[in-house]
Amino acid sequence: MSKVRLLAQIGVLLTTVLGVVITAPAAPMAKGKMVELRKTADNFIIMYDSSSSTGDRYAGTDMMEIEAEKTILKEKVMTLPELDWNAGIYTFTPGWSFGYFKPLLSMRTYDKNIFSQAIENLPGKPSGFTPLQGGLVGLGKELESLQGKTVVFLFTDGQYSSQGGFPSPGQIAKDIAATNDVCFKVIATSEDKAQYQAIKNIASVNECSSVIPFEDLLGHPDWLTDVLFRVVEMEVAVEKTDSEEKVIQGQTFEHVLFDFDKSAITELGGKALLELSIFMQINPKTRVVLAGYTDSIGTQEYNLELSKRRAESARTYLAEHGLISPDRITLSWFGKDDPAASNETETGRTKNRRVTAVILKQ
């Protein structure tokens, strides 16, 4: 039995783990700040591609593209907190029927169990053509009934069946974005398909839309976390009433700090993560959000990637050394946003090169 797991089971307050002396937390999150998980979108819609061409093998593997698609969705639901989004799953590839935008799970308050079951029941056998243009027109009609910001996760293998009489997919998406508060996250299997550029045009309709390759998501579903929610620090805990927007409250654990332009876990960072793992072993109904940040040096694009790598490093360390199941860990990353200290001094920048661990009760 590992030392970490043994400590969690017998409640020993002081032990040596991997050569580091660690005191197990005596009270839940005693030294952290209160935080909330707050929605950054009000709705999300999944557009599921099960057309015949998704039967192609994915990236030289034995997995069909449709199998990779379902795997990503299962992983995403596993890590997503329940924040009362209005959400649904639709297909725009309805076999050989002509229902261009059909609900596989109609819009409703997001529930992890219901969505997990719906994903299990999604079509797993590729079939039919890909009337993407008609599907986007149907999406536009669905958006007319929604309020607030909507994120559309469009899964595609990079091609579609052209429909005469409809504008191009990019133009339809542009028209939708002109009249709705919407972001398109186009999740594509490949850049090699003949109509990939037309698909990519959908992801160019506004600043919040983008193309995301399957390989960025398989095994890392939290890549999309920050488009749906983010962590907000609070001065004091506030009780929420039923009439208010649902938030999930938690508390920060000790920050994990990083060297300049690095994502490797330091000795002190490892100690903090092992303390966190002990707490989570003793409290098995908790989960953690690992939020990565950087200082202000460098471009926002570079810092977003660096903060992502830092969060991923913390997750890997927590899973491999702390024996915490990955389904209890959610990642988010924000680059140089939300500094913990001033970036005008080296001391402040050091404090900003961090991963913040947020403990939540399930």
MIFI-446506 format. One record per residue (C-alpha): x, y, z. Coordinates in pm, 1 decimal, padded with zeros to 6 digits, always signed. Layout:
// MIFI-446506
         u         v         w
         X         Y         Z
...
//
This chain:
// MIFI-446506
         u         v         w
  +00000.0  +00000.0  +00000.0
  +00134.7  +00347.0  -00088.1
  +00231.0  +00588.9  +00188.4
  -00017.8  +00846.8  +00062.5
  -00308.3  +00601.5  +00063.2
  -00204.4  +00460.5  +00400.2
  -00200.6  +00812.6  +00545.2
  -00545.1  +00879.3  +00405.7
  -00686.8  +00564.7  +00561.2
  -00540.7  +00581.9  +00910.6
  -00546.0  +00959.5  +00949.4
  -00182.4  +00995.1  +01054.0
  -00104.9  +01365.5  +01092.5
  +00264.7  +01355.4  +01010.2
  +00450.9  +01134.6  +00768.2
  +00720.8  +01134.4  +00501.9
  +00606.3  +01107.0  +00141.1
  +00869.2  +01074.4  -00130.0
  +01120.7  +01229.7  +00106.0
  +00906.1  +01534.4  +00188.7
  +00763.4  +01588.2  +00536.0
  +00393.1  +01671.1  +00506.8
  +00137.4  +01763.0  +00768.0
  -00211.3  +01641.4  +00676.9
  -00474.2  +01917.3  +00685.1
  -00662.7  +01906.7  +01014.7
  -00961.1  +02109.6  +00890.0
  -01113.3  +02142.7  +00544.4
  -00930.9  +02406.3  +00337.1
  -00834.1  +02605.5  +00646.0
  -00583.1  +02834.7  +00475.3
  -00759.0  +02902.6  +00145.7
  -00970.7  +03180.9  +00000.3
  -01337.6  +03137.3  -00075.3
  -01409.6  +03102.4  -00446.5
  -01702.6  +03038.9  -00676.1
  -01733.9  +02858.9  -01004.8
  -01935.5  +03092.5  -01224.4
  -02077.3  +03027.7  -01566.4
  -01922.7  +03210.5  -01861.5
  -02209.8  +03091.3  -02084.2
  -02578.7  +03036.1  -02023.1
  -02635.2  +02756.8  -02274.3
  -02439.5  +02499.1  -02467.4
  -02536.5  +02285.9  -02763.7
  -02352.8  +01978.2  -02891.7
  -02386.9  +01909.4  -03265.8
  -02299.5  +01543.0  -03318.1
  -02163.2  +01409.2  -03647.0
  -02250.5  +01043.9  -03714.4
  -02236.6  +01053.5  -04095.2
  -02094.9  +00768.8  -04303.7
  -01755.1  +00932.6  -04335.9
  -01702.1  +00922.1  -03956.1
  -01641.8  +00551.4  -04007.4
  -01291.2  +00642.8  -04126.8
  -01009.5  +00539.8  -03896.0
  -00895.4  +00821.4  -03671.3
  -00532.9  +00935.0  -03709.0
  -00400.8  +00592.7  -03807.1
  -00551.4  +00421.4  -03501.3
  -00797.0  +00131.0  -03478.0
  -01060.2  +00376.0  -03351.5
  -01323.7  +00511.4  -03588.7
  -01370.5  +00888.3  -03588.4
  -01720.1  +00846.2  -03442.1
  -01571.2  +00644.3  -03153.8
  -01319.7  +00921.1  -03083.1
  -01606.5  +01171.7  -03086.4
  -01805.2  +00975.7  -02827.6
  -01494.3  +00929.3  -02612.0
  -01434.3  +01305.8  -02603.2
  -01794.6  +01368.7  -02500.9
  -01781.4  +01106.0  -02225.3
  -01460.9  +01257.2  -02087.8
  -01600.0  +01610.0  -02104.0
  -01915.8  +01522.8  -01911.2
  -01704.7  +01342.4  -01649.5
  -01514.4  +01661.2  -01560.7
  -01790.2  +01921.2  -01598.5
  -01951.2  +02060.1  -01279.9
  -02327.7  +02106.3  -01265.9
  -02388.4  +02479.7  -01300.7
  -02744.8  +02482.2  -01433.5
  -02658.0  +02545.6  -01795.2
  -02940.0  +02502.4  -02043.2
  -02797.2  +02235.0  -02272.3
  -02880.8  +01979.3  -02538.6
  -02737.9  +01733.3  -02790.6
  -02844.3  +01744.7  -03156.4
  -02750.0  +01567.8  -03476.2
  -02713.7  +01726.8  -03818.8
  -02638.1  +01388.1  -03981.3
  -02968.1  +01202.9  -03942.1
  -02901.1  +00887.8  -04141.0
  -03103.5  +00899.2  -04461.6
  -03387.5  +01108.0  -04321.5
  -03431.9  +01478.6  -04388.7
  -03451.1  +01606.5  -04030.6
  -03154.9  +01837.9  -04059.3
  -03140.0  +01938.0  -03691.4
  -03279.6  +01662.9  -03470.0
  -03261.8  +01652.9  -03088.8
  -03090.2  +01350.0  -02939.8
  -03135.2  +01521.2  -02603.5
  -03351.7  +01833.8  -02615.4
  -03256.8  +02152.7  -02430.6
  -03282.5  +02116.5  -02052.4
  -03098.6  +02199.3  -01732.0
  -02762.1  +02025.8  -01745.9
  -02752.8  +01707.2  -01538.7
  -02435.5  +01496.2  -01544.1
  -02617.6  +01163.1  -01511.8
  -02874.3  +01238.3  -01782.2
  -02606.7  +01361.1  -02023.0
  -02380.6  +01062.9  -01951.7
  -02663.9  +00824.5  -02036.4
  -02756.2  +01020.7  -02348.5
  -02397.6  +01004.4  -02472.4
  -02390.2  +00628.3  -02416.2
  -02698.9  +00605.4  -02639.3
  -02568.8  +00827.0  -02919.6
  -02553.4  +00660.2  -03262.2
  -02236.9  +00455.0  -03279.1
  -02274.3  +00325.7  -03632.7
  -02183.4  +00579.4  -03904.4
  -02464.6  +00632.2  -04149.1
  -02596.8  +00878.7  -04401.7
  -02500.4  +01211.0  -04551.6
  -02400.7  +01538.9  -04384.2
  -02653.2  +01821.2  -04438.1
  -02450.3  +02071.7  -04235.6
  -02609.4  +02374.5  -04400.9
  -02959.0  +02259.9  -04306.5
  -02834.8  +02171.8  -03960.3
  -02698.4  +02523.2  -03908.1
  -03028.2  +02673.0  -04023.3
  -03202.3  +02454.5  -03763.9
  -02951.0  +02567.4  -03503.3
  -03035.0  +02930.2  -03579.9
  -03403.0  +02861.7  -03518.0
  -03322.0  +02687.6  -03188.2
  -03113.6  +02984.2  -03074.7
  -03412.5  +03215.2  -03121.8
  -03575.1  +03054.4  -02816.9
  -03267.2  +03083.7  -02592.9
  -03156.5  +03370.2  -02372.1
  -02801.3  +03470.3  -02289.7
  -02473.4  +03340.6  -02432.1
  -02457.6  +03004.8  -02610.2
  -02154.4  +02789.5  -02690.3
  -02199.4  +02549.5  -02982.4
  -01967.6  +02247.4  -02985.5
  -01976.3  +02137.9  -03350.0
  -01816.1  +01798.3  -03408.8
  -01716.0  +01737.8  -03768.0
  -01492.7  +01513.0  -03974.8
  -01416.8  +01809.5  -04199.2
  -01662.5  +01753.5  -04481.0
  -02032.3  +01790.1  -04558.6
  -02291.6  +01718.5  -04827.0
  -02349.6  +02039.4  -05023.5
  -02715.8  +02145.3  -05036.2
  -02823.8  +02365.6  -05326.6
  -03032.9  +02663.9  -05228.3
  -02854.0  +02712.4  -04895.5
  -02571.4  +02963.5  -04838.7
  -02231.0  +02822.7  -04745.1
  -02186.9  +02690.9  -04388.4
  -01959.3  +02983.4  -04307.2
  -02214.8  +03237.6  -04426.5
  -02496.9  +03073.9  -04231.0
  -02280.5  +03074.7  -03915.4
  -02190.2  +03439.8  -03977.7
  -02558.2  +03531.1  -04004.9
  -02630.9  +03341.6  -03681.6
  -02350.0  +03523.0  -03499.5
  -02477.0  +03859.2  -03621.7
  -02807.1  +03816.4  -03436.5
  -02714.2  +03588.9  -03143.3
  -02460.6  +03588.2  -02860.2
  -02290.7  +03267.3  -02970.5
  -01945.6  +03109.1  -02990.1
  -01868.0  +02819.6  -03225.6
  -01614.0  +02563.1  -03107.6
  -01555.9  +02350.2  -03416.4
  -01404.9  +02019.2  -03308.3
  -01250.8  +01865.7  -03618.4
  -01092.9  +01525.3  -03677.1
  -00860.5  +01633.8  -03955.1
  -00741.0  +01919.8  -04172.6
  -00703.3  +01685.0  -04468.2
  -01067.4  +01651.5  -04574.3
  -01163.4  +01826.5  -04897.0
  -01408.4  +02070.4  -04739.5
  -01211.6  +02152.9  -04427.2
  -01166.8  +02520.2  -04520.7
  -01542.9  +02564.7  -04547.9
  -01577.5  +02408.4  -04202.0
  -01300.1  +02632.6  -04070.5
  -01490.2  +02939.5  -04189.1
  -01753.8  +02867.5  -03925.2
  -01486.4  +02910.8  -03659.2
  -01391.4  +03252.8  -03797.9
  -01723.1  +03431.6  -03748.0
  -01614.9  +03609.7  -03427.6
  -01332.0  +03629.1  -03174.4
  -01470.9  +03369.3  -02935.3
  -01503.8  +03100.1  -03204.6
  -01221.0  +02860.7  -03296.3
  -01123.1  +02523.9  -03442.4
  -01003.0  +02259.4  -03198.4
  -00837.7  +01939.9  -03325.8
  -00956.9  +01608.8  -03182.8
  -00604.2  +01535.5  -03061.5
  -00618.8  +01835.0  -02826.5
  -00925.7  +01686.9  -02657.6
  -00880.2  +01310.4  -02646.7
  -00764.6  +01245.1  -02291.8
  -00779.9  +01618.5  -02214.7
  -01148.7  +01718.0  -02225.2
  -01091.1  +02011.2  -01989.8
  -00937.1  +02203.8  -02284.3
  -01284.7  +02356.8  -02319.2
  -01347.9  +02428.9  -01952.6
  -01296.3  +02805.3  -01953.4
  -01552.8  +02863.4  -02228.2
  -01825.1  +02738.4  -01990.7
  -01710.8  +02849.4  -01644.8
  -01427.0  +03005.5  -01451.6
  -01306.6  +03047.1  -01093.5
  -01386.9  +03375.7  -00917.7
  -01238.4  +03469.9  -00579.3
  -01475.4  +03599.4  -00309.0
  -01416.2  +03816.4  -00006.6
  -01660.3  +03615.0  +00207.4
  -01888.5  +03319.5  +00157.2
  -02238.9  +03411.7  +00043.3
  -02540.6  +03188.3  +00079.7
  -02736.3  +03156.5  -00245.2
  -03113.1  +03147.9  -00261.8
  -03318.0  +02939.0  -00501.5
  -03406.4  +03248.5  -00703.0
  -03043.9  +03333.9  -00779.2
  -02819.6  +03189.5  -01045.9
  -02662.1  +02868.1  -00924.7
  -02294.1  +02881.1  -00842.2
  -02066.2  +02622.3  -00685.8
  -01863.9  +02744.9  -00390.5
  -01528.8  +02609.8  -00285.7
  -01203.5  +02713.8  -00130.3
  -00850.7  +02743.3  -00259.7
  -00569.6  +02523.0  -00138.9
  -00206.1  +02635.4  -00138.5
  -00082.1  +02778.4  -00471.3
  +00164.0  +02568.9  -00672.7
  +00433.2  +02807.9  -00800.9
  +00650.8  +02766.7  -01111.4
  +00985.7  +02893.3  -01236.0
  +00984.8  +03155.2  -01511.9
  +00861.9  +03013.4  -01845.3
  +00849.3  +02661.0  -01696.8
  +00572.2  +02409.2  -01636.5
  +00771.3  +02146.8  -01442.9
  +00661.4  +02082.8  -01084.4
  +00920.1  +02209.1  -00835.1
  +01002.4  +02043.4  -00502.0
  +00783.4  +02292.1  -00314.1
  +00508.9  +02253.0  -00571.9
  +00523.4  +01876.4  -00528.7
  +00489.1  +01915.4  -00153.9
  +00178.6  +02133.3  -00195.7
  +00021.9  +01883.6  -00436.8
  +00090.4  +01590.6  -00205.5
  -00072.4  +01779.4  +00080.2
  -00370.0  +01831.1  -00147.7
  -00379.7  +01461.4  -00239.4
  -00382.0  +01363.7  +00129.1
  -00674.5  +01594.8  +00191.9
  -00862.8  +01448.9  -00104.6
  -00791.7  +01092.4  +00004.9
  -00926.8  +01167.7  +00352.0
  -01227.3  +01347.6  +00195.0
  -01327.1  +01119.8  -00095.9
  -01635.5  +01325.2  -00189.8
  -01430.2  +01627.6  -00291.1
  -01305.7  +01724.8  -00636.0
  -01051.9  +01982.9  -00744.1
  -01026.3  +02245.6  -01017.6
  -00665.2  +02321.9  -01112.9
  -00648.6  +02670.8  -01265.3
  -00325.0  +02770.4  -01440.2
  -00187.2  +03125.9  -01464.0
  +00126.7  +03310.9  -01576.3
  +00292.4  +03646.2  -01518.9
  +00249.1  +03929.1  -01771.6
  +00568.3  +03866.5  -01971.1
  +00492.2  +03739.0  -02321.8
  +00190.4  +03736.2  -02549.5
  -00154.9  +03630.1  -02434.8
  -00152.6  +03340.2  -02683.1
  +00179.3  +03206.9  -02550.4
  +00075.8  +03254.1  -02188.9
  -00253.4  +03070.9  -02240.0
  -00059.9  +02770.0  -02366.4
  +00192.0  +02796.2  -02081.7
  -00083.2  +02818.6  -01818.5
  -00247.1  +02513.3  -01978.7
  +00078.8  +02314.4  -01952.7
  +00113.7  +02415.4  -01587.6
  -00236.7  +02294.5  -01505.2
  -00171.6  +01969.0  -01691.2
  +00155.9  +01914.8  -01502.9
  -00022.8  +01962.8  -01172.0
  -00290.7  +01712.7  -01274.3
  -00033.7  +01454.5  -01381.8
  +00155.6  +01491.7  -01054.1
  -00162.6  +01471.8  -00848.8
  -00276.6  +01159.4  -01033.9
  +00056.2  +00975.7  -01049.6
  +00206.9  +01066.9  -00712.0
  -00105.0  +01149.8  -00512.8
  -00316.9  +00865.2  -00655.7
  -00614.1  +01093.0  -00723.1
  -00844.5  +00966.2  -00997.8
  -00843.1  +01200.5  -01300.2
  -01223.4  +01211.4  -01296.5
  -01197.2  +01413.1  -00974.0
  -00975.7  +01673.8  -01143.5
  -01092.1  +01953.7  -01374.2
  -00852.3  +02190.6  -01549.1
  -00881.1  +02552.8  -01649.9
  -00624.2  +02809.7  -01759.5
  -00626.5  +03184.4  -01801.1
  -00280.2  +03296.3  -01908.8
  -00187.9  +03630.3  -01753.5
  -00546.0  +03717.4  -01651.5
  -00647.7  +03758.4  -01285.3
  -00301.0  +03819.5  -01133.6
  -00259.2  +03733.0  -00766.8
  -00007.2  +04016.4  -00723.4
  +00133.7  +04312.8  -00914.3
  +00330.7  +04227.0  -01227.9
  +00541.9  +04540.5  -01176.8
  +00790.1  +04358.6  -00951.0
  +00969.8  +04025.3  -00971.3
  +00818.8  +03927.0  -00636.7
  +00471.2  +03985.0  -00773.9
  +00543.5  +03803.7  -01100.3
  +00671.5  +03505.3  -00902.3
  +00336.9  +03481.7  -00722.0
  +00150.3  +03495.7  -01054.2
  +00334.1  +03197.7  -01206.9
  +00097.3  +02956.0  -01039.4
  -00166.7  +02687.5  -01041.4
  -00452.2  +02753.0  -00801.1
  -00617.5  +02440.6  -00661.1
  -00986.1  +02489.1  -00582.5
  -01150.3  +02226.1  -00360.4
  -01517.8  +02154.0  -00422.5
  -01758.6  +01925.0  -00242.0
  -01940.0  +01691.7  -00479.2
//
